[in-house]
Amino acid sequence: VQLQASGGGLVQPGGSLRLSCTSPDIKLDDYTIRWFRQVPGKGREGVACISEGDVNLFYGDSVKGRFTVSRNNAKNTMYLQMSSLKPEDTAVYHCTAGAFWGQGTLVTVSS
């Protein structure tokens, strides 16, 4: 199963980015989607989670109020809207659908 996160890049502190997660193989609406981030040498951190049917939403404490997760079912795409970015948000961001993982996308927050 292919699962691909995209939309990362370099952004200044206080800026915004929108990450996307899509798959040609599975219908994302059928899965709980999680966003994780990882910094080399540090542990994996859960960022956001949206359950199938959008029944439950969860955000990590460090991103609450700044990040928003959403779906576009017509495009079979999940989004992670990130605002008020901080240097400590710099990481590789991954999306997962159930037990499926994909390649991540690098977000760098720096002036």
A tleap script that builds the chain and sets N, CA, C and O, in Angstrom:
source leaprc.protein.ff14SB
mol = sequence {
  NVAL GLN LEU GLN ALA SER GLY GLY GLY LEU
  VAL GLN PRO GLY GLY SER LEU ARG LEU SER
  CYS THR SER PRO ASP ILE LYS LEU ASP ASP
  TYR THR ILE ARG TRP PHE ARG GLN VAL PRO
  GLY LYS GLY ARG GLU GLY VAL ALA CYS ILE
  SER GLU GLY ASP VAL ASN LEU PHE TYR GLY
  ASP SER VAL LYS GLY ARG PHE THR VAL SER
  ARG ASN ASN ALA LYS ASN THR MET TYR LEU
  GLN MET SER SER LEU LYS PRO GLU ASP THR
  ALA VAL TYR HIE CYS THR ALA GLY ALA PHE
  TRP GLY GLN GLY THR LEU VAL THR VAL SER
  CSER
}
set mol.1.N position { 0.856 -1.191 0.000 }
set mol.1.CA position { 0.000 0.000 0.000 }
set mol.1.C position { 0.887 1.234 0.000 }
set mol.1.O position { 1.786 1.380 0.828 }
set mol.2.N position { 0.611 2.113 -0.947 }
set mol.2.CA position { 1.355 3.371 -1.014 }
set mol.2.C position { 0.609 4.444 -0.250 }
set mol.2.O position { -0.597 4.631 -0.414 }
set mol.3.N position { 1.352 5.143 0.587 }
set mol.3.CA position { 0.807 6.248 1.359 }
set mol.3.C position { 1.851 7.348 1.295 }
set mol.3.O position { 3.010 7.124 1.646 }
set mol.4.N position { 1.461 8.511 0.861 }
set mol.4.CA position { 2.456 9.549 0.603 }
set mol.4.C position { 2.075 10.848 1.275 }
set mol.4.O position { 0.988 11.387 1.066 }
set mol.5.N position { 3.004 11.345 2.097 }
set mol.5.CA position { 2.852 12.676 2.675 }
set mol.5.C position { 3.628 13.662 1.818 }
set mol.5.O position { 4.707 13.337 1.323 }
set mol.6.N position { 3.099 14.846 1.642 }
set mol.6.CA position { 3.767 15.867 0.841 }
set mol.6.C position { 3.418 17.243 1.382 }
set mol.6.O position { 2.551 17.390 2.242 }
set mol.7.N position { 4.107 18.240 0.865 }
set mol.7.CA position { 3.806 19.624 1.229 }
set mol.7.C position { 4.806 20.254 2.171 }
set mol.7.O position { 4.666 21.424 2.527 }
set mol.8.N position { 5.808 19.507 2.581 }
set mol.8.CA position { 6.817 20.060 3.473 }
set mol.8.C position { 7.701 21.068 2.762 }
set mol.8.O position { 7.638 21.225 1.543 }
set mol.9.N position { 8.517 21.737 3.537 }
set mol.9.CA position { 9.423 22.722 2.978 }
set mol.9.C position { 10.011 23.590 4.062 }
set mol.9.O position { 9.911 23.291 5.251 }
set mol.10.N position { 10.622 24.666 3.629 }
set mol.10.CA position { 11.222 25.629 4.541 }
set mol.10.C position { 10.264 26.788 4.752 }
set mol.10.O position { 9.752 27.370 3.795 }
set mol.11.N position { 10.032 27.112 5.999 }
set mol.11.CA position { 9.122 28.213 6.323 }
set mol.11.C position { 9.704 28.988 7.494 }
set mol.11.O position { 10.393 28.426 8.345 }
set mol.12.N position { 9.422 30.269 7.529 }
set mol.12.CA position { 9.909 31.099 8.628 }
set mol.12.C position { 9.048 30.898 9.872 }
set mol.12.O position { 7.875 30.540 9.765 }
set mol.13.N position { 9.621 31.124 11.038 }
set mol.13.CA position { 8.808 31.074 12.258 }
set mol.13.C position { 7.593 31.979 12.142 }
set mol.13.O position { 7.677 33.104 11.650 }
set mol.14.N position { 6.470 31.467 12.603 }
set mol.14.CA position { 5.216 32.198 12.500 }
set mol.14.C position { 4.457 31.918 11.217 }
set mol.14.O position { 3.304 32.323 11.077 }
set mol.15.N position { 5.092 31.230 10.282 }
set mol.15.CA position { 4.458 30.930 9.007 }
set mol.15.C position { 3.553 29.720 9.059 }
set mol.15.O position { 3.328 29.123 10.112 }
set mol.16.N position { 3.038 29.375 7.883 }
set mol.16.CA position { 2.095 28.263 7.767 }
set mol.16.C position { 2.497 27.327 6.641 }
set mol.16.O position { 3.153 27.726 5.678 }
set mol.17.N position { 2.092 26.083 6.782 }
set mol.17.CA position { 2.235 25.079 5.729 }
set mol.17.C position { 1.038 24.154 5.803 }
set mol.17.O position { 0.444 23.972 6.866 }
set mol.18.N position { 0.688 23.571 4.669 }
set mol.18.CA position { -0.338 22.544 4.663 }
set mol.18.C position { 0.248 21.265 4.100 }
set mol.18.O position { 0.688 21.224 2.951 }
set mol.19.N position { 0.251 20.235 4.907 }
set mol.19.CA position { 0.700 18.927 4.460 }
set mol.19.C position { -0.481 18.126 3.933 }
set mol.19.O position { -1.611 18.275 4.396 }
set mol.20.N position { -0.194 17.276 2.957 }
set mol.20.CA position { -1.217 16.405 2.384 }
set mol.20.C position { -0.788 14.957 2.540 }
set mol.20.O position { 0.403 14.643 2.564 }
set mol.21.N position { -1.764 14.092 2.644 }
set mol.21.CA position { -1.527 12.652 2.724 }
set mol.21.C position { -2.518 11.984 1.795 }
set mol.21.O position { -3.726 12.187 1.921 }
set mol.22.N position { -2.022 11.196 0.870 }
set mol.22.CA position { -2.914 10.554 -0.082 }
set mol.22.C position { -2.439 9.142 -0.377 }
set mol.22.O position { -1.304 8.786 -0.060 }
set mol.23.N position { -3.285 8.354 -0.969 }
set mol.23.CA position { -2.946 6.986 -1.341 }
set mol.23.C position { -3.712 6.577 -2.588 }
set mol.23.O position { -4.911 6.838 -2.684 }
set mol.24.N position { -3.046 5.939 -3.546 }
set mol.24.CA position { -3.749 5.417 -4.716 }
set mol.24.C position { -4.371 4.047 -4.459 }
set mol.24.O position { -5.078 3.506 -5.309 }
set mol.25.N position { -4.097 3.489 -3.268 }
set mol.25.CA position { -4.447 2.088 -3.034 }
set mol.25.C position { -5.589 1.874 -2.061 }
set mol.25.O position { -6.298 0.873 -2.156 }
set mol.26.N position { -5.780 2.783 -1.139 }
set mol.26.CA position { -6.812 2.607 -0.121 }
set mol.26.C position { -7.657 3.863 -0.015 }
set mol.26.O position { -7.235 4.956 -0.393 }
set mol.27.N position { -8.847 3.683 0.502 }
set mol.27.CA position { -9.759 4.801 0.713 }
set mol.27.C position { -9.512 5.325 2.130 }
set mol.27.O position { -9.846 4.669 3.117 }
set mol.28.N position { -8.934 6.493 2.207 }
set mol.28.CA position { -8.498 6.992 3.505 }
set mol.28.C position { -9.653 7.188 4.477 }
set mol.28.O position { -9.458 7.114 5.690 }
set mol.29.N position { -10.821 7.429 3.974 }
set mol.29.CA position { -11.974 7.636 4.843 }
set mol.29.C position { -12.323 6.380 5.637 }
set mol.29.O position { -13.060 6.454 6.621 }
set mol.30.N position { -11.805 5.241 5.220 }
set mol.30.CA position { -12.075 3.989 5.924 }
set mol.30.C position { -11.129 3.761 7.097 }
set mol.30.O position { -11.247 2.761 7.805 }
set mol.31.N position { -10.198 4.676 7.304 }
set mol.31.CA position { -9.143 4.456 8.290 }
set mol.31.C position { -9.042 5.615 9.270 }
set mol.31.O position { -9.407 6.753 8.973 }
set mol.32.N position { -8.527 5.277 10.464 }
set mol.32.CA position { -8.057 6.318 11.363 }
set mol.32.C position { -6.717 6.807 10.818 }
set mol.32.O position { -5.801 6.021 10.580 }
set mol.33.N position { -6.626 8.108 10.629 }
set mol.33.CA position { -5.415 8.705 10.086 }
set mol.33.C position { -4.651 9.395 11.210 }
set mol.33.O position { -5.221 10.171 11.977 }
set mol.34.N position { -3.400 9.113 11.295 }
set mol.34.CA position { -2.538 9.746 12.301 }
set mol.34.C position { -1.397 10.472 11.608 }
set mol.34.O position { -0.865 10.017 10.595 }
set mol.35.N position { -1.045 11.584 12.166 }
set mol.35.CA position { 0.154 12.310 11.764 }
set mol.35.C position { 1.165 12.201 12.901 }
set mol.35.O position { 0.851 12.473 14.059 }
set mol.36.N position { 2.383 11.798 12.548 }
set mol.36.CA position { 3.494 11.734 13.487 }
set mol.36.C position { 4.602 12.633 12.958 }
set mol.36.O position { 4.632 12.983 11.778 }
set mol.37.N position { 5.508 12.997 13.854 }
set mol.37.CA position { 6.705 13.676 13.399 }
set mol.37.C position { 7.905 13.106 14.146 }
set mol.37.O position { 7.801 12.618 15.271 }
set mol.38.N position { 9.025 13.189 13.484 }
set mol.38.CA position { 10.227 12.623 14.080 }
set mol.38.C position { 11.429 13.492 13.729 }
set mol.38.O position { 11.618 13.910 12.586 }
set mol.39.N position { 12.228 13.745 14.753 }
set mol.39.CA position { 13.483 14.458 14.594 }
set mol.39.C position { 14.592 13.438 14.778 }
set mol.39.O position { 14.544 12.649 15.722 }
set mol.40.N position { 15.594 13.432 13.899 }
set mol.40.CA position { 16.701 12.478 14.065 }
set mol.40.C position { 17.276 12.533 15.475 }
set mol.40.O position { 17.594 13.605 15.991 }
set mol.41.N position { 17.402 11.355 16.089 }
set mol.41.CA position { 17.954 11.279 17.438 }
set mol.41.C position { 16.921 11.451 18.532 }
set mol.41.O position { 17.236 11.318 19.715 }
set mol.42.N position { 15.692 11.745 18.145 }
set mol.42.CA position { 14.621 11.901 19.128 }
set mol.42.C position { 13.500 10.924 18.816 }
set mol.42.O position { 13.437 10.345 17.732 }
set mol.43.N position { 12.638 10.760 19.770 }
set mol.43.CA position { 11.531 9.834 19.608 }
set mol.43.C position { 10.462 10.365 18.688 }
set mol.43.O position { 10.457 11.544 18.333 }
set mol.44.N position { 9.569 9.502 18.307 }
set mol.44.CA position { 8.442 9.861 17.466 }
set mol.44.C position { 7.376 10.541 18.314 }
set mol.44.O position { 7.105 10.129 19.442 }
set mol.45.N position { 6.782 11.579 17.762 }
set mol.45.CA position { 5.757 12.325 18.497 }
set mol.45.C position { 4.448 12.301 17.719 }
set mol.45.O position { 4.418 12.614 16.529 }
set mol.46.N position { 3.393 11.935 18.384 }
set mol.46.CA position { 2.077 11.997 17.767 }
set mol.46.C position { 1.622 13.438 17.660 }
set mol.46.O position { 1.677 14.183 18.638 }
set mol.47.N position { 1.174 13.833 16.487 }
set mol.47.CA position { 0.780 15.212 16.241 }
set mol.47.C position { -0.738 15.348 16.202 }
set mol.47.O position { -1.312 16.219 16.856 }
set mol.48.N position { -1.373 14.486 15.436 }
set mol.48.CA position { -2.827 14.601 15.285 }
set mol.48.C position { -3.383 13.254 14.866 }
set mol.48.O position { -2.687 12.411 14.301 }
set mol.49.N position { -4.654 13.085 15.162 }
set mol.49.CA position { -5.329 11.842 14.820 }
set mol.49.C position { -6.786 12.154 14.513 }
set mol.49.O position { -7.438 12.900 15.243 }
set mol.50.N position { -7.292 11.578 13.428 }
set mol.50.CA position { -8.697 11.718 13.097 }
set mol.50.C position { -9.232 10.328 12.791 }
set mol.50.O position { -8.686 9.609 11.954 }
set mol.51.N position { -10.298 9.962 13.472 }
set mol.51.CA position { -10.806 8.609 13.311 }
set mol.51.C position { -11.660 8.503 12.047 }
set mol.51.O position { -12.103 9.509 11.493 }
set mol.52.N position { -11.880 7.260 11.605 }
set mol.52.CA position { -12.759 7.057 10.454 }
set mol.52.C position { -14.131 7.633 10.774 }
set mol.52.O position { -14.638 7.473 11.885 }
set mol.53.N position { -14.705 8.279 9.829 }
set mol.53.CA position { -15.973 8.951 10.042 }
set mol.53.C position { -15.845 10.257 10.799 }
set mol.53.O position { -16.846 10.900 11.116 }
set mol.54.N position { -14.622 10.647 11.087 }
set mol.54.CA position { -14.346 11.918 11.769 }
set mol.54.C position { -15.040 11.992 13.126 }
set mol.54.O position { -15.434 13.073 13.566 }
set mol.55.N position { -15.188 10.859 13.782 }
set mol.55.CA position { -15.881 10.838 15.071 }
set mol.55.C position { -15.006 11.455 16.150 }
set mol.55.O position { -15.492 12.190 17.009 }
set mol.56.N position { -13.725 11.156 16.103 }
set mol.56.CA position { -12.810 11.626 17.134 }
set mol.56.C position { -11.633 12.352 16.505 }
set mol.56.O position { -11.114 11.962 15.459 }
set mol.57.N position { -11.229 13.426 17.181 }
set mol.57.CA position { -10.062 14.194 16.784 }
set mol.57.C position { -9.140 14.310 17.976 }
set mol.57.O position { -9.595 14.469 19.109 }
set mol.58.N position { -7.868 14.233 17.728 }
set mol.58.CA position { -6.883 14.375 18.794 }
set mol.58.C position { -5.724 15.208 18.275 }
set mol.58.O position { -5.297 15.067 17.129 }
set mol.59.N position { -5.225 16.081 19.143 }
set mol.59.CA position { -4.029 16.851 18.827 }
set mol.59.C position { -3.034 16.745 19.970 }
set mol.59.O position { -3.412 16.763 21.141 }
set mol.60.N position { -1.775 16.636 19.624 }
set mol.60.CA position { -0.742 16.646 20.640 }
set mol.60.C position { -0.706 17.988 21.352 }
set mol.60.O position { -1.050 19.016 20.771 }
set mol.61.N position { -0.292 17.975 22.602 }
set mol.61.CA position { -0.293 19.202 23.401 }
set mol.61.C position { 0.548 20.300 22.771 }
set mol.61.O position { 0.221 21.481 22.881 }
set mol.62.N position { 1.628 19.911 22.112 }
set mol.62.CA position { 2.542 20.910 21.574 }
set mol.62.C position { 1.998 21.610 20.328 }
set mol.62.O position { 2.551 22.621 19.895 }
set mol.63.N position { 0.912 21.076 19.748 }
set mol.63.CA position { 0.398 21.675 18.510 }
set mol.63.C position { -1.044 22.142 18.647 }
set mol.63.O position { -1.593 22.725 17.712 }
set mol.64.N position { -1.653 21.903 19.770 }
set mol.64.CA position { -3.048 22.310 19.962 }
set mol.64.C position { -3.221 23.805 19.712 }
set mol.64.O position { -2.436 24.633 20.174 }
set mol.65.N position { -4.266 24.116 18.972 }
set mol.65.CA position { -4.538 25.517 18.663 }
set mol.65.C position { -3.762 26.039 17.469 }
set mol.65.O position { -4.042 27.138 16.990 }
set mol.66.N position { -2.800 25.283 16.980 }
set mol.66.CA position { -1.991 25.725 15.845 }
set mol.66.C position { -2.163 24.821 14.629 }
set mol.66.O position { -2.069 25.287 13.494 }
set mol.67.N position { -2.412 23.547 14.854 }
set mol.67.CA position { -2.536 22.582 13.759 }
set mol.67.C position { -3.985 22.119 13.658 }
set mol.67.O position { -4.687 21.998 14.661 }
set mol.68.N position { -4.413 21.866 12.434 }
set mol.68.CA position { -5.765 21.374 12.186 }
set mol.68.C position { -5.714 20.265 11.160 }
set mol.68.O position { -5.073 20.408 10.118 }
set mol.69.N position { -6.389 19.154 11.445 }
set mol.69.CA position { -6.433 18.040 10.514 }
set mol.69.C position { -7.804 18.003 9.862 }
set mol.69.O position { -8.816 18.282 10.506 }
set mol.70.N position { -7.832 17.660 8.589 }
set mol.70.CA position { -9.099 17.603 7.871 }
set mol.70.C position { -8.993 16.605 6.730 }
set mol.70.O position { -7.907 16.127 6.402 }
set mol.71.N position { -10.134 16.301 6.134 }
set mol.71.CA position { -10.192 15.373 4.996 }
set mol.71.C position { -10.852 16.038 3.792 }
set mol.71.O position { -11.686 16.932 3.937 }
set mol.72.N position { -10.466 15.591 2.611 }
set mol.72.CA position { -11.239 15.847 1.401 }
set mol.72.C position { -11.486 14.481 0.788 }
set mol.72.O position { -10.639 13.950 0.071 }
set mol.73.N position { -12.640 13.922 1.071 }
set mol.73.CA position { -12.909 12.545 0.623 }
set mol.73.C position { -12.985 12.446 -0.893 }
set mol.73.O position { -12.623 11.418 -1.464 }
set mol.74.N position { -13.445 13.488 -1.541 }
set mol.74.CA position { -13.532 13.459 -2.996 }
set mol.74.C position { -12.150 13.301 -3.628 }
set mol.74.O position { -12.005 12.709 -4.697 }
set mol.75.N position { -11.145 13.837 -2.949 }
set mol.75.CA position { -9.774 13.730 -3.447 }
set mol.75.C position { -8.990 12.624 -2.746 }
set mol.75.O position { -7.814 12.405 -3.036 }
set mol.76.N position { -9.659 11.924 -1.812 }
set mol.76.CA position { -8.996 10.880 -1.034 }
set mol.76.C position { -7.706 11.412 -0.413 }
set mol.76.O position { -6.648 10.788 -0.500 }
set mol.77.N position { -7.821 12.552 0.199 }
set mol.77.CA position { -6.646 13.237 0.733 }
set mol.77.C position { -6.925 13.734 2.142 }
set mol.77.O position { -8.010 14.230 2.447 }
set mol.78.N position { -5.919 13.586 2.987 }
set mol.78.CA position { -5.955 14.143 4.330 }
set mol.78.C position { -5.036 15.350 4.347 }
set mol.78.O position { -4.049 15.406 3.615 }
set mol.79.N position { -5.373 16.320 5.195 }
set mol.79.CA position { -4.554 17.510 5.305 }
set mol.79.C position { -4.160 17.757 6.751 }
set mol.79.O position { -4.902 17.438 7.680 }
set mol.80.N position { -2.987 18.327 6.919 }
set mol.80.CA position { -2.571 18.842 8.210 }
set mol.80.C position { -2.195 20.296 7.989 }
set mol.80.O position { -1.128 20.594 7.452 }
set mol.81.N position { -3.065 21.191 8.398 }
set mol.81.CA position { -2.807 22.619 8.284 }
set mol.81.C position { -2.023 23.053 9.509 }
set mol.81.O position { -2.480 22.891 10.641 }
set mol.82.N position { -0.847 23.600 9.279 }
set mol.82.CA position { 0.040 23.997 10.369 }
set mol.82.C position { 0.220 25.509 10.327 }
set mol.82.O position { 0.613 26.071 9.304 }
set mol.83.N position { -0.068 26.152 11.436 }
set mol.83.CA position { 0.044 27.603 11.506 }
set mol.83.C position { 0.907 27.981 12.710 }
set mol.83.O position { 1.185 27.158 13.582 }
set mol.84.N position { 1.314 29.228 12.732 }
set mol.84.CA position { 2.157 29.734 13.836 }
set mol.84.C position { 3.316 28.789 14.104 }
set mol.84.O position { 3.590 28.417 15.244 }
set mol.85.N position { 3.981 28.416 13.037 }
set mol.85.CA position { 5.047 27.420 13.160 }
set mol.85.C position { 6.223 27.944 13.963 }
set mol.85.O position { 6.565 29.126 13.927 }
set mol.86.N position { 6.824 27.019 14.684 }
set mol.86.CA position { 7.958 27.326 15.554 }
set mol.86.C position { 9.160 26.486 15.115 }
set mol.86.O position { 8.982 25.442 14.488 }
set mol.87.N position { 10.361 26.921 15.431 }
set mol.87.CA position { 11.535 26.111 15.080 }
set mol.87.C position { 11.447 24.688 15.626 }
set mol.87.O position { 11.944 23.751 15.001 }
set mol.88.N position { 10.827 24.526 16.772 }
set mol.88.CA position { 10.713 23.181 17.340 }
set mol.88.C position { 9.721 22.296 16.607 }
set mol.88.O position { 9.598 21.114 16.930 }
set mol.89.N position { 9.017 22.836 15.638 }
set mol.89.CA position { 8.153 22.023 14.784 }
set mol.89.C position { 8.942 21.365 13.653 }
set mol.89.O position { 8.394 20.552 12.909 }
set mol.90.N position { 10.197 21.704 13.522 }
set mol.90.CA position { 11.039 21.106 12.486 }
set mol.90.C position { 11.156 19.608 12.707 }
set mol.90.O position { 11.566 19.154 13.775 }
set mol.91.N position { 10.790 18.845 11.681 }
set mol.91.CA position { 10.791 17.386 11.785 }
set mol.91.C position { 10.395 16.798 10.429 }
set mol.91.O position { 9.984 17.508 9.512 }
set mol.92.N position { 10.534 15.484 10.340 }
set mol.92.CA position { 9.934 14.754 9.222 }
set mol.92.C position { 8.541 14.320 9.669 }
set mol.92.O position { 8.378 13.678 10.706 }
set mol.93.N position { 7.556 14.677 8.880 }
set mol.93.CA position { 6.163 14.384 9.207 }
set mol.93.C position { 5.676 13.196 8.377 }
set mol.93.O position { 5.862 13.145 7.162 }
set mol.94.N position { 5.050 12.247 9.064 }
set mol.94.CA position { 4.516 11.052 8.423 }
set mol.94.C position { 3.010 10.984 8.660 }
set mol.94.O position { 2.507 11.427 9.692 }
set mol.95.N position { 2.309 10.425 7.688 }
set mol.95.CA position { 0.912 10.082 7.920 }
set mol.95.C position { 0.785 8.565 7.915 }
set mol.95.O position { 1.529 7.863 7.231 }
set mol.96.N position { -0.162 8.085 8.686 }
set mol.96.CA position { -0.449 6.657 8.698 }
set mol.96.C position { -1.953 6.464 8.532 }
set mol.96.O position { -2.762 7.292 8.952 }
set mol.97.N position { -2.292 5.351 7.911 }
set mol.97.CA position { -3.692 4.949 7.776 }
set mol.97.C position { -3.780 3.553 8.351 }
set mol.97.O position { -3.323 2.593 7.730 }
set mol.98.N position { -4.361 3.430 9.527 }
set mol.98.CA position { -4.332 2.145 10.203 }
set mol.98.C position { -2.884 1.738 10.442 }
set mol.98.O position { -2.117 2.480 11.055 }
set mol.99.N position { -2.516 0.557 9.956 }
set mol.99.CA position { -1.159 0.058 10.128 }
set mol.99.C position { -0.233 0.442 8.980 }
set mol.99.O position { 0.938 0.063 8.976 }
set mol.100.N position { -0.745 1.187 8.013 }
set mol.100.CA position { 0.055 1.547 6.842 }
set mol.100.C position { 0.799 2.859 7.087 }
set mol.100.O position { 0.226 3.843 7.554 }
set mol.101.N position { 2.086 2.844 6.759 }
set mol.101.CA position { 2.936 4.028 6.863 }
set mol.101.C position { 3.441 4.388 5.478 }
set mol.101.O position { 3.593 3.536 4.603 }
set mol.102.N position { 3.691 5.659 5.311 }
set mol.102.CA position { 4.292 6.095 4.067 }
set mol.102.C position { 5.545 6.905 4.324 }
set mol.102.O position { 5.923 7.158 5.468 }
set mol.103.N position { 6.173 7.300 3.250 }
set mol.103.CA position { 7.330 8.177 3.370 }
set mol.103.C position { 6.903 9.526 3.910 }
set mol.103.O position { 5.800 9.998 3.631 }
set mol.104.N position { 7.765 10.131 4.668 }
set mol.104.CA position { 7.437 11.404 5.282 }
set mol.104.C position { 7.823 12.584 4.423 }
set mol.104.O position { 8.380 12.440 3.335 }
set mol.105.N position { 7.511 13.753 4.943 }
set mol.105.CA position { 7.878 14.998 4.290 }
set mol.105.C position { 8.540 15.903 5.323 }
set mol.105.O position { 8.069 16.027 6.453 }
set mol.106.N position { 9.640 16.532 4.916 }
set mol.106.CA position { 10.424 17.324 5.850 }
set mol.106.C position { 9.882 18.740 5.961 }
set mol.106.O position { 9.661 19.421 4.960 }
set mol.107.N position { 9.677 19.161 7.185 }
set mol.107.CA position { 9.291 20.530 7.488 }
set mol.107.C position { 10.428 21.178 8.268 }
set mol.107.O position { 10.856 20.670 9.304 }
set mol.108.N position { 10.905 22.291 7.764 }
set mol.108.CA position { 11.972 23.031 8.422 }
set mol.108.C position { 11.481 24.433 8.732 }
set mol.108.O position { 11.095 25.181 7.834 }
set mol.109.N position { 11.498 24.781 10.001 }
set mol.109.CA position { 11.064 26.112 10.422 }
set mol.109.C position { 12.298 26.873 10.881 }
set mol.109.O position { 12.887 26.573 11.919 }
set mol.110.N position { 12.666 27.843 10.099 }
set mol.110.CA position { 13.902 28.566 10.387 }
set mol.110.C position { 13.883 29.929 9.717 }
set mol.110.O position { 13.288 30.102 8.653 }
set mol.111.N position { 14.532 30.886 10.341 }
set mol.111.CA position { 14.656 32.204 9.733 }
set mol.111.C position { 15.967 32.293 8.959 }
set mol.111.O position { 16.266 33.330 8.367 }
savepdb mol mol.pdb
quit
